[in-house]
Amino acid sequence: MPLSTQPETGDDQYVLVASLDNVRNLSNILKAIHFKDHATCFATTNGIKVTVENAKCLQANAFIQAGIFQEFIVQEESVMFRINLAVLLDCLTIFGTNSLPGTSTALRMCYHGYGYPLTLFLEEGGVVTVCKINTEEPEETLDFDFCSTNVVNKIILQSEGLREAFAELDMTSEVLQITMSPDKPYFRLSTFGNAGSAHLDYPKDSDLMEAFHCNQTQTNRSVIRTVTVALVLSCKVSLRTVSGDSFSLQYMIRNEDGQSLFCGYYCCPDEDITESETIASMIWACISFMDIQNR
């Protein structure tokens, strides 16, 4: 890859170096969590986690495993910084979102450490562009305990069927209500838009369902725009709930090289609002997609 021979200085002077032959393998998953302009990046030898939060109640994460990169070096135990995600996405797509047939934009991403900008080397068709994005002091992010032992209900859905279901719902609704039950209606999607209420019911043996494990009836609401952004890119969705009306939406996304990347949201209601008025905040905790990946 041409960029691998064009570092500003030796790699040992960077605390983080990451290279991709196809920048869309990174930009696409970041678009799935881009509902606020700023994000916190946390890198270890396992990969990079990018976290977006809003008012300490809405959180999303994207995890890009080290194996996704053609080159991945972390010189410290962990590297953490805050960055403007909107600016980062603009830089990653500086050559456009659609490359010419047979071509792709290569990326080399370097970070010197605290106080330094994140430097991006982007190359397409022999043209190299260098972008430097100022980094900020990382803010403490929420750490939610959503262990598998606390899970009450778990459903794994095919994204294609779920997208078809969304096409039948009233998208003027600001919220999506999700009901899971061991008895009928089993799985219900509801919206409340300009045309009134709309409900779609699915049996537990529906083609939409890949797995259905439901122990008690729970109803949750989420911001519909946030739910649909990642759904468009995903191939599978895992929906889990715990007691107290908290739930998670976890997405498996295949990149253009056929590799699996993961992003998701955990949803937790505001305790000061009654259940009928709750609009669940989208928050992310520990990413546990092994149950999806092994299917």
Beta strands, then each sheet from edge to edge (+ up, - down):
strand 1: 16-20
strand 2: 38-44
strand 3: 47-54
strand 4: 58-65
strand 5: 71-74
strand 6: 79-84
strand 7: 106-111
strand 8: 118-124
strand 9: 127-133
strand 10: 151-158
strand 11: 175-180
strand 12: 187-193
strand 13: 196-202
strand 14: 209-214
strand 15: 218-223
strand 16: 236-242
strand 17: 247-254
strand 18: 260-268
strand 19: 281-283
sheet 1: 5+ 1- 7+ 8- 9+
sheet 2: 6+ 2- 3+ 4- 18+ 17- 16+ 10- 14+
sheet 3: 6+ 2- 3+ 4- 18+ 19-
sheet 4: 13+ 12- 11+ 15-
end
